[in-house]
């Protein structure tokens, strides 16, 4: 199982409710979630403090799907 975390700066002045209504654009997250070769096990969104700056983070756990040869 693999775990990846993507982060973008927390939009200043926005509450968690406002962020939940209008999530920041994260193309890499969308690409991974829509990748049919991956089995998504868990997705977690969080507000993090990292190096004195707040971030919006998405953590994804996934497994590679088994490939069957014909």
Predicted model as a PDB file, atoms N, CA, C, CB and O in Angstrom, pLDDT in the B-factor column:
MODEL        1                                                                  
ATOM      1  N   UNK A   1       0.857  -1.176   0.000  1.00 90.00           N  
ATOM      2  CA  UNK A   1       0.000   0.000   0.000  1.00 90.00           C  
ATOM      3  C   UNK A   1       0.902   1.238   0.000  1.00 90.00           C  
ATOM      4  CB  UNK A   1      -0.975  -0.001   1.237  1.00 90.00           C  
ATOM      5  O   UNK A   1       1.948   1.265   0.649  1.00 90.00           O  
ATOM      6  N   UNK A   2       0.478   2.246  -0.733  1.00 93.00           N  
ATOM      7  CA  UNK A   2       1.232   3.498  -0.818  1.00 93.00           C  
ATOM      8  C   UNK A   2       0.398   4.628  -0.233  1.00 93.00           C  
ATOM      9  CB  UNK A   2       1.628   3.814  -2.289  1.00 93.00           C  
ATOM     10  O   UNK A   2      -0.832   4.604  -0.265  1.00 93.00           O  
ATOM     11  N   UNK A   3       1.101   5.611   0.301  1.00 95.00           N  
ATOM     12  CA  UNK A   3       0.445   6.792   0.848  1.00 95.00           C  
ATOM     13  C   UNK A   3       1.096   8.026   0.230  1.00 95.00           C  
ATOM     14  CB  UNK A   3       0.537   6.824   2.413  1.00 95.00           C  
ATOM     15  O   UNK A   3       2.321   8.142   0.197  1.00 95.00           O  
ATOM     16  N   UNK A   4       0.266   8.943  -0.257  1.00 94.00           N  
ATOM     17  CA  UNK A   4       0.765  10.219  -0.786  1.00 94.00           C  
ATOM     18  C   UNK A   4      -0.014  11.353  -0.143  1.00 94.00           C  
ATOM     19  CB  UNK A   4       0.641  10.279  -2.342  1.00 94.00           C  
ATOM     20  O   UNK A   4      -1.174  11.190   0.235  1.00 94.00           O  
ATOM     21  N   UNK A   5       0.635  12.499  -0.025  1.00 94.00           N  
ATOM     22  CA  UNK A   5      -0.030  13.678   0.533  1.00 94.00           C  
ATOM     23  C   UNK A   5       0.244  14.856  -0.403  1.00 94.00           C  
ATOM     24  CB  UNK A   5       0.471  13.984   2.000  1.00 94.00           C  
ATOM     25  O   UNK A   5       1.382  15.130  -0.782  1.00 94.00           O  
ATOM     26  N   UNK A   6      -0.821  15.524  -0.750  1.00 93.00           N  
ATOM     27  CA  UNK A   6      -0.730  16.730  -1.569  1.00 93.00           C  
ATOM     28  C   UNK A   6      -1.188  17.902  -0.715  1.00 93.00           C  
ATOM     29  CB  UNK A   6      -1.591  16.607  -2.881  1.00 93.00           C  
ATOM     30  O   UNK A   6      -2.164  17.793   0.027  1.00 93.00           O  
ATOM     31  N   UNK A   7      -0.480  19.027  -0.821  1.00 92.00           N  
ATOM     32  CA  UNK A   7      -0.828  20.184  -0.008  1.00 92.00           C  
ATOM     33  C   UNK A   7      -0.814  21.452  -0.847  1.00 92.00           C  
ATOM     34  CB  UNK A   7       0.133  20.319   1.173  1.00 92.00           C  
ATOM     35  O   UNK A   7       0.000  21.607  -1.758  1.00 92.00           O  
ATOM     36  N   UNK A   8      -1.732  22.355  -0.520  1.00 92.00           N  
ATOM     37  CA  UNK A   8      -1.741  23.697  -1.099  1.00 92.00           C  
ATOM     38  C   UNK A   8      -1.918  24.668   0.066  1.00 92.00           C  
ATOM     39  CB  UNK A   8      -2.889  23.869  -2.191  1.00 92.00           C  
ATOM     40  O   UNK A   8      -2.511  24.312   1.084  1.00 92.00           O  
ATOM     41  N   UNK A   9      -1.409  25.889  -0.077  1.00 91.00           N  
ATOM     42  CA  UNK A   9      -1.587  26.857   1.016  1.00 91.00           C  
ATOM     43  C   UNK A   9      -3.067  27.062   1.330  1.00 91.00           C  
ATOM     44  CB  UNK A   9      -0.936  28.205   0.652  1.00 91.00           C  
ATOM     45  O   UNK A   9      -3.906  27.122   0.432  1.00 91.00           O  
ATOM     46  N   UNK A  10      -3.366  27.168   2.612  1.00 90.00           N  
ATOM     47  CA  UNK A  10      -4.737  27.416   3.051  1.00 90.00           C  
ATOM     48  C   UNK A  10      -5.128  28.812   2.591  1.00 90.00           C  
ATOM     49  CB  UNK A  10      -4.882  27.270   4.608  1.00 90.00           C  
ATOM     50  O   UNK A  10      -4.413  29.773   2.875  1.00 90.00           O  
ATOM     51  N   UNK A  11      -6.249  28.943   1.885  1.00 85.00           N  
ATOM     52  CA  UNK A  11      -6.668  30.280   1.449  1.00 85.00           C  
ATOM     53  C   UNK A  11      -6.908  31.193   2.656  1.00 85.00           C  
ATOM     54  CB  UNK A  11      -7.948  30.192   0.584  1.00 85.00           C  
ATOM     55  O   UNK A  11      -7.696  30.865   3.543  1.00 85.00           O  
ATOM     56  N   UNK A  12      -6.236  32.313   2.681  1.00 85.00           N  
ATOM     57  CA  UNK A  12      -6.326  33.233   3.819  1.00 85.00           C  
ATOM     58  C   UNK A  12      -7.749  33.728   4.019  1.00 85.00           C  
ATOM     59  CB  UNK A  12      -5.388  34.421   3.620  1.00 85.00           C  
ATOM     60  O   UNK A  12      -8.453  34.058   3.065  1.00 85.00           O  
ATOM     61  N   UNK A  13      -8.152  33.771   5.277  1.00 87.00           N  
ATOM     62  CA  UNK A  13      -9.458  34.300   5.631  1.00 87.00           C  
ATOM     63  C   UNK A  13     -10.608  33.333   5.417  1.00 87.00           C  
ATOM     64  CB  UNK A  13      -9.712  35.523   4.857  1.00 87.00           C  
ATOM     65  O   UNK A  13     -11.760  33.699   5.651  1.00 87.00           O  
ATOM     66  N   UNK A  14     -10.334  32.110   4.981  1.00 86.00           N  
ATOM     67  CA  UNK A  14     -11.394  31.136   4.720  1.00 86.00           C  
ATOM     68  C   UNK A  14     -11.563  30.195   5.909  1.00 86.00           C  
ATOM     69  CB  UNK A  14     -11.088  30.332   3.444  1.00 86.00           C  
ATOM     70  O   UNK A  14     -10.584  29.775   6.526  1.00 86.00           O  
ATOM     71  N   UNK A  15     -12.808  29.872   6.220  1.00 87.00           N  
ATOM     72  CA  UNK A  15     -13.098  28.905   7.279  1.00 87.00           C  
ATOM     73  C   UNK A  15     -13.118  27.508   6.681  1.00 87.00           C  
ATOM     74  CB  UNK A  15     -14.452  29.224   7.980  1.00 87.00           C  
ATOM     75  O   UNK A  15     -13.127  27.343   5.461  1.00 87.00           O  
ATOM     76  N   UNK A  16     -13.125  26.506   7.547  1.00 86.00           N  
ATOM     77  CA  UNK A  16     -13.186  25.128   7.072  1.00 86.00           C  
ATOM     78  C   UNK A  16     -14.483  24.876   6.307  1.00 86.00           C  
ATOM     79  CB  UNK A  16     -13.065  24.150   8.247  1.00 86.00           C  
ATOM     80  O   UNK A  16     -14.494  24.125   5.331  1.00 86.00           O  
ATOM     81  N   UNK A  17     -15.566  25.495   6.743  1.00 88.00           N  
ATOM     82  CA  UNK A  17     -16.845  25.331   6.047  1.00 88.00           C  
ATOM     83  C   UNK A  17     -16.781  25.920   4.638  1.00 88.00           C  
ATOM     84  CB  UNK A  17     -17.980  25.995   6.847  1.00 88.00           C  
ATOM     85  O   UNK A  17     -17.290  25.325   3.688  1.00 88.00           O  
ATOM     86  N   UNK A  18     -16.159  27.083   4.508  1.00 89.00           N  
ATOM     87  CA  UNK A  18     -16.031  27.703   3.191  1.00 89.00           C  
ATOM     88  C   UNK A  18     -15.161  26.858   2.257  1.00 89.00           C  
ATOM     89  CB  UNK A  18     -15.442  29.109   3.324  1.00 89.00           C  
ATOM     90  O   UNK A  18     -15.442  26.748   1.064  1.00 89.00           O  
ATOM     91  N   UNK A  19     -14.115  26.271   2.809  1.00 84.00           N  
ATOM     92  CA  UNK A  19     -13.244  25.420   2.006  1.00 84.00           C  
ATOM     93  C   UNK A  19     -13.998  24.163   1.574  1.00 84.00           C  
ATOM     94  CB  UNK A  19     -11.968  25.043   2.797  1.00 84.00           C  
ATOM     95  O   UNK A  19     -13.862  23.724   0.432  1.00 84.00           O  
ATOM     96  N   UNK A  20     -14.794  23.580   2.476  1.00 82.00           N  
ATOM     97  CA  UNK A  20     -15.557  22.370   2.145  1.00 82.00           C  
ATOM     98  C   UNK A  20     -16.538  22.631   1.005  1.00 82.00           C  
ATOM     99  CB  UNK A  20     -16.315  21.860   3.381  1.00 82.00           C  
ATOM    100  O   UNK A  20     -16.810  21.737   0.204  1.00 82.00           O  
ATOM    101  N   UNK A  21     -17.070  23.854   0.929  1.00 87.00           N  
ATOM    102  CA  UNK A  21     -18.010  24.207  -0.134  1.00 87.00           C  
ATOM    103  C   UNK A  21     -17.317  24.457  -1.469  1.00 87.00           C  
ATOM    104  CB  UNK A  21     -18.800  25.433   0.263  1.00 87.00           C  
ATOM    105  O   UNK A  21     -17.916  24.265  -2.527  1.00 87.00           O  
ATOM    106  N   UNK A  22     -16.056  24.886  -1.423  1.00 86.00           N  
ATOM    107  CA  UNK A  22     -15.323  25.229  -2.639  1.00 86.00           C  
ATOM    108  C   UNK A  22     -13.867  24.784  -2.472  1.00 86.00           C  
ATOM    109  CB  UNK A  22     -15.412  26.768  -2.939  1.00 86.00           C  
ATOM    110  O   UNK A  22     -13.002  25.588  -2.127  1.00 86.00           O  
ATOM    111  N   UNK A  23     -13.607  23.499  -2.719  1.00 83.00           N  
ATOM    112  CA  UNK A  23     -12.279  22.936  -2.499  1.00 83.00           C  
ATOM    113  C   UNK A  23     -11.245  23.556  -3.427  1.00 83.00           C  
ATOM    114  CB  UNK A  23     -12.309  21.430  -2.690  1.00 83.00           C  
ATOM    115  O   UNK A  23     -11.549  23.860  -4.580  1.00 83.00           O  
ATOM    116  N   UNK A  24     -10.018  23.746  -2.927  1.00 86.00           N  
ATOM    117  CA  UNK A  24      -8.953  24.258  -3.790  1.00 86.00           C  
ATOM    118  C   UNK A  24      -8.684  23.291  -4.942  1.00 86.00           C  
ATOM    119  CB  UNK A  24      -7.665  24.492  -2.977  1.00 86.00           C  
ATOM    120  O   UNK A  24      -8.855  22.080  -4.799  1.00 86.00           O  
ATOM    121  N   UNK A  25      -8.269  23.825  -6.063  1.00 87.00           N  
ATOM    122  CA  UNK A  25      -7.948  23.004  -7.229  1.00 87.00           C  
ATOM    123  C   UNK A  25      -6.670  22.218  -6.959  1.00 87.00           C  
ATOM    124  CB  UNK A  25      -7.795  23.881  -8.502  1.00 87.00           C  
ATOM    125  O   UNK A  25      -5.633  22.785  -6.614  1.00 87.00           O  
ATOM    126  N   UNK A  26      -6.767  20.904  -7.122  1.00 91.00           N  
ATOM    127  CA  UNK A  26      -5.607  20.030  -6.930  1.00 91.00           C  
ATOM    128  C   UNK A  26      -5.619  18.978  -8.044  1.00 91.00           C  
ATOM    129  CB  UNK A  26      -5.627  19.352  -5.501  1.00 91.00           C  
ATOM    130  O   UNK A  26      -6.080  17.857  -7.825  1.00 91.00           O  
ATOM    131  N   UNK A  27      -5.118  19.325  -9.236  1.00 92.00           N  
ATOM    132  CA  UNK A  27      -5.170  18.413 -10.386  1.00 92.00           C  
ATOM    133  C   UNK A  27      -4.517  17.052 -10.138  1.00 92.00           C  
ATOM    134  CB  UNK A  27      -4.511  19.061 -11.561  1.00 92.00           C  
ATOM    135  O   UNK A  27      -5.000  16.041 -10.647  1.00 92.00           O  
ATOM    136  N   UNK A  28      -3.428  17.008  -9.365  1.00 93.00           N  
ATOM    137  CA  UNK A  28      -2.769  15.731  -9.105  1.00 93.00           C  
ATOM    138  C   UNK A  28      -3.664  14.807  -8.286  1.00 93.00           C  
ATOM    139  CB  UNK A  28      -1.442  15.955  -8.381  1.00 93.00           C  
ATOM    140  O   UNK A  28      -3.656  13.593  -8.490  1.00 93.00           O  
ATOM    141  N   UNK A  29      -4.433  15.374  -7.363  1.00 93.00           N  
ATOM    142  CA  UNK A  29      -5.365  14.579  -6.559  1.00 93.00           C  
ATOM    143  C   UNK A  29      -6.453  14.011  -7.462  1.00 93.00           C  
ATOM    144  CB  UNK A  29      -5.991  15.433  -5.420  1.00 93.00           C  
ATOM    145  O   UNK A  29      -6.764  12.822  -7.390  1.00 93.00           O  
ATOM    146  N   UNK A  30      -7.028  14.854  -8.307  1.00 93.00           N  
ATOM    147  CA  UNK A  30      -8.076  14.399  -9.232  1.00 93.00           C  
ATOM    148  C   UNK A  30      -7.560  13.290 -10.135  1.00 93.00           C  
ATOM    149  CB  UNK A  30      -8.592  15.570 -10.082  1.00 93.00           C  
ATOM    150  O   UNK A  30      -8.251  12.297 -10.366  1.00 93.00           O  
ATOM    151  N   UNK A  31      -6.341  13.459 -10.648  1.00 94.00           N  
ATOM    152  CA  UNK A  31      -5.760  12.461 -11.540  1.00 94.00           C  
ATOM    153  C   UNK A  31      -5.601  11.123 -10.817  1.00 94.00           C  
ATOM    154  CB  UNK A  31      -4.399  12.945 -12.076  1.00 94.00           C  
ATOM    155  O   UNK A  31      -5.938  10.077 -11.372  1.00 94.00           O  
ATOM    156  N   UNK A  32      -5.093  11.147  -9.587  1.00 93.00           N  
ATOM    157  CA  UNK A  32      -4.897   9.909  -8.835  1.00 93.00           C  
ATOM    158  C   UNK A  32      -6.231   9.250  -8.503  1.00 93.00           C  
ATOM    159  CB  UNK A  32      -4.112  10.183  -7.550  1.00 93.00           C  
ATOM    160  O   UNK A  32      -6.367   8.034  -8.636  1.00 93.00           O  
ATOM    161  N   UNK A  33      -7.214  10.031  -8.074  1.00 92.00           N  
ATOM    162  CA  UNK A  33      -8.515   9.473  -7.707  1.00 92.00           C  
ATOM    163  C   UNK A  33      -9.238   8.869  -8.913  1.00 92.00           C  
ATOM    164  CB  UNK A  33      -9.383  10.552  -7.069  1.00 92.00           C  
ATOM    165  O   UNK A  33     -10.050   7.957  -8.756  1.00 92.00           O  
ATOM    166  N   UNK A  34      -8.950   9.371 -10.106  1.00 94.00           N  
ATOM    167  CA  UNK A  34      -9.606   8.875 -11.322  1.00 94.00           C  
ATOM    168  C   UNK A  34      -8.782   7.830 -12.076  1.00 94.00           C  
ATOM    169  CB  UNK A  34      -9.902  10.030 -12.243  1.00 94.00           C  
ATOM    170  O   UNK A  34      -9.190   7.370 -13.142  1.00 94.00           O  
ATOM    171  N   UNK A  35      -7.637   7.459 -11.531  1.00 92.00           N  
ATOM    172  CA  UNK A  35      -6.755   6.485 -12.192  1.00 92.00           C  
ATOM    173  C   UNK A  35      -7.305   5.076 -11.996  1.00 92.00           C  
ATOM    174  CB  UNK A  35      -5.302   6.583 -11.636  1.00 92.00           C  
ATOM    175  O   UNK A  35      -7.340   4.573 -10.873  1.00 92.00           O  
ATOM    176  N   UNK A  36      -7.730   4.446 -13.070  1.00 91.00           N  
ATOM    177  CA  UNK A  36      -8.358   3.124 -12.974  1.00 91.00           C  
ATOM    178  C   UNK A  36      -7.374   2.014 -12.611  1.00 91.00           C  
ATOM    179  CB  UNK A  36      -9.030   2.786 -14.279  1.00 91.00           C  
ATOM    180  O   UNK A  36      -7.798   0.901 -12.299  1.00 91.00           O  
ATOM    181  N   UNK A  37      -6.072   2.292 -12.646  1.00 91.00           N  
ATOM    182  CA  UNK A  37      -5.092   1.271 -12.267  1.00 91.00           C  
ATOM    183  C   UNK A  37      -4.808   1.274 -10.763  1.00 91.00           C  
ATOM    184  CB  UNK A  37      -3.793   1.484 -13.035  1.00 91.00           C  
ATOM    185  O   UNK A  37      -4.018   0.468 -10.273  1.00 91.00           O  
ATOM    186  N   UNK A  38      -5.459   2.188 -10.037  1.00 92.00           N  
ATOM    187  CA  UNK A  38      -5.263   2.294  -8.582  1.00 92.00           C  
ATOM    188  C   UNK A  38      -6.550   1.939  -7.849  1.00 92.00           C  
ATOM    189  CB  UNK A  38      -4.802   3.722  -8.191  1.00 92.00           C  
ATOM    190  O   UNK A  38      -7.645   2.289  -8.290  1.00 92.00           O  
ATOM    191  N   UNK A  39      -6.407   1.244  -6.731  1.00 92.00           N  
ATOM    192  CA  UNK A  39      -7.527   0.967  -5.847  1.00 92.00           C  
ATOM    193  C   UNK A  39      -7.381   1.897  -4.643  1.00 92.00           C  
ATOM    194  CB  UNK A  39      -7.569  -0.555  -5.412  1.00 92.00           C  
ATOM    195  O   UNK A  39      -6.468   1.734  -3.833  1.00 92.00           O  
ATOM    196  N   UNK A  40      -8.278   2.865  -4.530  1.00 95.00           N  
ATOM    197  CA  UNK A  40      -8.211   3.837  -3.442  1.00 95.00           C  
ATOM    198  C   UNK A  40      -8.707   3.176  -2.164  1.00 95.00           C  
ATOM    199  CB  UNK A  40      -9.048   5.111  -3.770  1.00 95.00           C  
ATOM    200  O   UNK A  40      -9.817   2.644  -2.122  1.00 95.00           O  
ATOM    201  N   UNK A  41      -7.877   3.212  -1.120  1.00 95.00           N  
ATOM    202  CA  UNK A  41      -8.204   2.592   0.153  1.00 95.00           C  
ATOM    203  C   UNK A  41      -8.772   3.632   1.117  1.00 95.00           C  
ATOM    204  CB  UNK A  41      -6.961   1.916   0.759  1.00 95.00           C  
ATOM    205  O   UNK A  41      -9.740   3.358   1.827  1.00 95.00           O  
ATOM    206  N   UNK A  42      -8.170   4.832   1.142  1.00 95.00           N  
ATOM    207  CA  UNK A  42      -8.628   5.871   2.070  1.00 95.00           C  
ATOM    208  C   UNK A  42      -8.240   7.246   1.539  1.00 95.00           C  
ATOM    209  CB  UNK A  42      -8.032   5.651   3.485  1.00 95.00           C  
ATOM    210  O   UNK A  42      -7.214   7.409   0.879  1.00 95.00           O  
ATOM    211  N   UNK A  43      -9.083   8.230   1.840  1.00 94.00           N  
ATOM    212  CA  UNK A  43      -8.815   9.628   1.494  1.00 94.00           C  
ATOM    213  C   UNK A  43      -9.130  10.460   2.734  1.00 94.00           C  
ATOM    214  CB  UNK A  43      -9.671  10.102   0.241  1.00 94.00           C  
ATOM    215  O   UNK A  43     -10.200  10.325   3.326  1.00 94.00           O  
ATOM    216  N   UNK A  44      -8.195  11.315   3.117  1.00 94.00           N  
ATOM    217  CA  UNK A  44      -8.396  12.172   4.283  1.00 94.00           C  
ATOM    218  C   UNK A  44      -8.020  13.605   3.920  1.00 94.00           C  
ATOM    219  CB  UNK A  44      -7.558  11.671   5.498  1.00 94.00           C  
ATOM    220  O   UNK A  44      -6.969  13.855   3.330  1.00 94.00           O  
ATOM    221  N   UNK A  45      -8.884  14.527   4.277  1.00 90.00           N  
ATOM    222  CA  UNK A  45      -8.613  15.944   4.058  1.00 90.00           C  
ATOM    223  C   UNK A  45      -8.380  16.580   5.417  1.00 90.00           C  
ATOM    224  CB  UNK A  45      -9.788  16.649   3.291  1.00 90.00           C  
ATOM    225  O   UNK A  45      -9.035  16.222   6.397  1.00 90.00           O  
ATOM    226  N   UNK A  46      -7.440  17.529   5.478  1.00 89.00           N  
ATOM    227  CA  UNK A  46      -7.128  18.136   6.770  1.00 89.00           C  
ATOM    228  C   UNK A  46      -6.555  19.533   6.593  1.00 89.00           C  
ATOM    229  CB  UNK A  46      -6.146  17.262   7.549  1.00 89.00           C  
ATOM    230  O   UNK A  46      -6.016  19.885   5.544  1.00 89.00           O  
ATOM    231  N   UNK A  47      -6.689  20.299   7.636  1.00 88.00           N  
ATOM    232  CA  UNK A  47      -6.040  21.604   7.739  1.00 88.00           C  
ATOM    233  C   UNK A  47      -4.804  21.373   8.606  1.00 88.00           C  
ATOM    234  CB  UNK A  47      -7.011  22.724   8.356  1.00 88.00           C  
ATOM    235  O   UNK A  47      -4.912  20.901   9.738  1.00 88.00           O  
ATOM    236  N   UNK A  48      -3.630  21.708   8.068  1.00 89.00           N  
ATOM    237  CA  UNK A  48      -2.377  21.414   8.765  1.00 89.00           C  
ATOM    238  C   UNK A  48      -1.564  22.679   8.999  1.00 89.00           C  
ATOM    239  CB  UNK A  48      -1.552  20.404   7.970  1.00 89.00           C  
ATOM    240  O   UNK A  48      -1.624  23.633   8.223  1.00 89.00           O  
ATOM    241  N   UNK A  49      -0.817  22.664  10.068  1.00 88.00           N  
ATOM    242  CA  UNK A  49       0.166  23.707  10.323  1.00 88.00           C  
ATOM    243  C   UNK A  49       1.526  23.089  10.050  1.00 88.00           C  
ATOM    244  CB  UNK A  49       0.064  24.276  11.795  1.00 88.00           C  
ATOM    245  O   UNK A  49       1.921  22.126  10.706  1.00 88.00           O  
ATOM    246  N   UNK A  50       2.238  23.642   9.084  1.00 81.00           N  
ATOM    247  CA  UNK A  50       3.524  23.098   8.684  1.00 81.00           C  
ATOM    248  C   UNK A  50       4.466  24.258   8.426  1.00 81.00           C  
ATOM    249  CB  UNK A  50       3.392  22.188   7.427  1.00 81.00           C  
ATOM    250  O   UNK A  50       4.217  25.085   7.549  1.00 81.00           O  
ATOM    251  N   UNK A  51       5.526  24.318   9.175  1.00 82.00           N  
ATOM    252  CA  UNK A  51       6.490  25.422   9.072  1.00 82.00           C  
ATOM    253  C   UNK A  51       5.810  26.788   9.180  1.00 82.00           C  
ATOM    254  CB  UNK A  51       7.254  25.331   7.748  1.00 82.00           C  
ATOM    255  O   UNK A  51       5.990  27.648   8.318  1.00 82.00           O  
ATOM    256  N   UNK A  52       5.056  26.974  10.205  1.00 84.00           N  
ATOM    257  CA  UNK A  52       4.365  28.223  10.561  1.00 84.00           C  
ATOM    258  C   UNK A  52       3.353  28.696   9.515  1.00 84.00           C  
ATOM    259  CB  UNK A  52       5.378  29.307  10.782  1.00 84.00           C  
ATOM    260  O   UNK A  52       2.907  29.842   9.569  1.00 84.00           O  
ATOM    261  N   UNK A  53       2.997  27.857   8.593  1.00 88.00           N  
ATOM    262  CA  UNK A  53       1.999  28.218   7.583  1.00 88.00           C  
ATOM    263  C   UNK A  53       0.911  27.157   7.580  1.00 88.00           C  
ATOM    264  CB  UNK A  53       2.647  28.357   6.165  1.00 88.00           C  
ATOM    265  O   UNK A  53       1.191  25.974   7.771  1.00 88.00           O  
ATOM    266  N   UNK A  54      -0.334  27.579   7.362  1.00 91.00           N  
ATOM    267  CA  UNK A  54      -1.431  26.625   7.297  1.00 91.00           C  
ATOM    268  C   UNK A  54      -1.592  26.116   5.869  1.00 91.00           C  
ATOM    269  CB  UNK A  54      -2.741  27.265   7.796  1.00 91.00           C  
ATOM    270  O   UNK A  54      -1.428  26.859   4.901  1.00 91.00           O  
ATOM    271  N   UNK A  55      -1.920  24.825   5.765  1.00 92.00           N  
ATOM    272  CA  UNK A  55      -2.061  24.168   4.479  1.00 92.00           C  
ATOM    273  C   UNK A  55      -3.345  23.361   4.449  1.00 92.00           C  
ATOM    274  CB  UNK A  55      -0.854  23.272   4.189  1.00 92.00           C  
ATOM    275  O   UNK A  55      -3.819  22.892   5.483  1.00 92.00           O  
ATOM    276  N   UNK A  56      -3.907  23.202   3.256  1.00 91.00           N  
ATOM    277  CA  UNK A  56      -5.003  22.273   3.017  1.00 91.00           C  
ATOM    278  C   UNK A  56      -4.330  21.032   2.453  1.00 91.00           C  
ATOM    279  CB  UNK A  56      -6.122  22.871   2.029  1.00 91.00           C  
ATOM    280  O   UNK A  56      -3.657  21.103   1.425  1.00 91.00           O  
ATOM    281  N   UNK A  57      -4.506  19.899   3.117  1.00 92.00           N  
ATOM    282  CA  UNK A  57      -3.812  18.676   2.720  1.00 92.00           C  
ATOM    283  C   UNK A  57      -4.799  17.559   2.430  1.00 92.00           C  
ATOM    284  CB  UNK A  57      -2.833  18.239   3.807  1.00 92.00           C  
ATOM    285  O   UNK A  57      -5.814  17.409   3.110  1.00 92.00           O  
ATOM    286  N   UNK A  58      -4.481  16.785   1.414  1.00 94.00           N  
ATOM    287  CA  UNK A  58      -5.250  15.592   1.080  1.00 94.00           C  
ATOM    288  C   UNK A  58      -4.271  14.420   1.119  1.00 94.00           C  
ATOM    289  CB  UNK A  58      -5.962  15.721  -0.337  1.00 94.00           C  
ATOM    290  O   UNK A  58      -3.261  14.411   0.414  1.00 94.00           O  
ATOM    291  N   UNK A  59      -4.590  13.433   1.957  1.00 96.00           N  
ATOM    292  CA  UNK A  59      -3.771  12.237   2.071  1.00 96.00           C  
ATOM    293  C   UNK A  59      -4.552  11.079   1.459  1.00 96.00           C  
ATOM    294  CB  UNK A  59      -3.387  11.945   3.564  1.00 96.00           C  
ATOM    295  O   UNK A  59      -5.721  10.864   1.782  1.00 96.00           O  
ATOM    296  N   UNK A  60      -3.895  10.337   0.575  1.00 95.00           N  
ATOM    297  CA  UNK A  60      -4.548   9.234  -0.125  1.00 95.00           C  
ATOM    298  C   UNK A  60      -3.724   7.970   0.067  1.00 95.00           C  
ATOM    299  CB  UNK A  60      -4.726   9.554  -1.638  1.00 95.00           C  
ATOM    300  O   UNK A  60      -2.511   7.955  -0.146  1.00 95.00           O  
ATOM    301  N   UNK A  61      -4.417   6.907   0.475  1.00 96.00           N  
ATOM    302  CA  UNK A  61      -3.795   5.588   0.532  1.00 96.00           C  
ATOM    303  C   UNK A  61      -4.375   4.784  -0.622  1.00 96.00           C  
ATOM    304  CB  UNK A  61      -4.042   4.874   1.926  1.00 96.00           C  
ATOM    305  O   UNK A  61      -5.583   4.796  -0.856  1.00 96.00           O  
ATOM    306  N   UNK A  62      -3.492   4.079  -1.345  1.00 95.00           N  
ATOM    307  CA  UNK A  62      -3.969   3.303  -2.485  1.00 95.00           C  
ATOM    308  C   UNK A  62      -3.096   2.083  -2.721  1.00 95.00           C  
ATOM    309  CB  UNK A  62      -4.008   4.168  -3.740  1.00 95.00           C  
ATOM    310  O   UNK A  62      -1.977   1.987  -2.217  1.00 95.00           O  
ATOM    311  N   UNK A  63      -3.632   1.158  -3.494  1.00 93.00           N  
ATOM    312  CA  UNK A  63      -2.905  -0.033  -3.932  1.00 93.00           C  
ATOM    313  C   UNK A  63      -3.003  -0.090  -5.453  1.00 93.00           C  
ATOM    314  CB  UNK A  63      -3.481  -1.349  -3.265  1.00 93.00           C  
ATOM    315  O   UNK A  63      -3.981   0.355  -6.053  1.00 93.00           O  
ATOM    316  N   UNK A  64      -1.971  -0.646  -6.048  1.00 90.00           N  
ATOM    317  CA  UNK A  64      -2.001  -0.889  -7.488  1.00 90.00           C  
ATOM    318  C   UNK A  64      -2.935  -2.061  -7.718  1.00 90.00           C  
ATOM    319  CB  UNK A  64      -0.562  -1.174  -8.069  1.00 90.00           C  
ATOM    320  O   UNK A  64      -2.865  -3.057  -6.997  1.00 90.00           O  
ATOM    321  N   UNK A  65      -3.811  -1.961  -8.711  1.00 86.00           N  
ATOM    322  CA  UNK A  65      -4.693  -3.076  -9.046  1.00 86.00           C  
ATOM    323  C   UNK A  65      -3.877  -4.140  -9.769  1.00 86.00           C  
ATOM    324  CB  UNK A  65      -5.897  -2.602  -9.923  1.00 86.00           C  
ATOM    325  O   UNK A  65      -2.980  -3.837 -10.555  1.00 86.00           O  
ATOM    326  N   UNK A  66      -4.209  -5.379  -9.484  1.00 78.00           N  
ATOM    327  CA  UNK A  66      -3.552  -6.498 -10.145  1.00 78.00           C  
ATOM    328  C   UNK A  66      -3.896  -6.488 -11.626  1.00 78.00           C  
ATOM    329  CB  UNK A  66      -3.963  -7.837  -9.501  1.00 78.00           C  
ATOM    330  O   UNK A  66      -5.041  -6.241 -12.003  1.00 78.00           O  
ATOM    331  N   UNK A  67      -2.923  -6.751 -12.446  1.00 71.00           N  
ATOM    332  CA  UNK A  67      -3.124  -6.789 -13.890  1.00 71.00           C  
ATOM    333  C   UNK A  67      -3.131  -8.255 -14.324  1.00 71.00           C  
ATOM    334  CB  UNK A  67      -2.012  -5.973 -14.647  1.00 71.00           C  
ATOM    335  O   UNK A  67      -2.186  -8.999 -14.063  1.00 71.00           O  
ATOM    336  N   UNK A  68      -4.193  -8.643 -14.979  1.00 63.00           N  
ATOM    337  CA  UNK A  68      -4.286 -10.021 -15.478  1.00 63.00           C  
ATOM    338  C   UNK A  68      -3.844 -10.068 -16.931  1.00 63.00           C  
ATOM    339  CB  UNK A  68      -5.731 -10.572 -15.333  1.00 63.00           C  
ATOM    340  O   UNK A  68      -4.277  -9.266 -17.758  1.00 63.00           O  
ATOM    341  N   UNK A  69      -2.977 -11.020 -17.221  1.00 61.00           N  
ATOM    342  CA  UNK A  69      -2.545 -11.190 -18.601  1.00 61.00           C  
ATOM    343  C   UNK A  69      -3.464 -12.200 -19.272  1.00 61.00           C  
ATOM    344  CB  UNK A  69      -1.057 -11.648 -18.678  1.00 61.00           C  
ATOM    345  O   UNK A  69      -3.903 -13.170 -18.653  1.00 61.00           O  
ATOM    346  N   UNK A  70      -3.748 -11.957 -20.548  1.00 61.00           N  
ATOM    347  CA  UNK A  70      -4.658 -12.831 -21.299  1.00 61.00           C  
ATOM    348  C   UNK A  70      -3.889 -13.875 -22.033  1.00 61.00           C  
ATOM    349  CB  UNK A  70      -5.508 -12.036 -22.273  1.00 61.00           C  
ATOM    350  O   UNK A  70      -4.480 -14.706 -22.723  1.00 61.00           O  
TER     351      UNK A  70                                                      
ENDMDL                                                                          
END                                                                             
